[in-house]
């Protein structure tokens, strides 16, 4: 299982790949995740699940993944 920095690096790698509005971006994760306060997170091996504030800082939110792709597509 990768550490948070590696997950974010891969998200960045995909965010610079050429995409058109009609393209489909799929993020498939074989690992662990969790939900907190209505948000879903991907857990990296260095993620801290408790307390909640720390889990938000050490895991990768699906919102981060989604927003990064939306930003790239709308800028092109």
Secondary structure, DSSP 8 states (H G I E B T S, - for coil): ---HHHHHHHHHHHHTS---TT--------SEEEEETTEEEEE-TT---SSHHHHHHHSEEHHHHHHHHHHHHHH-
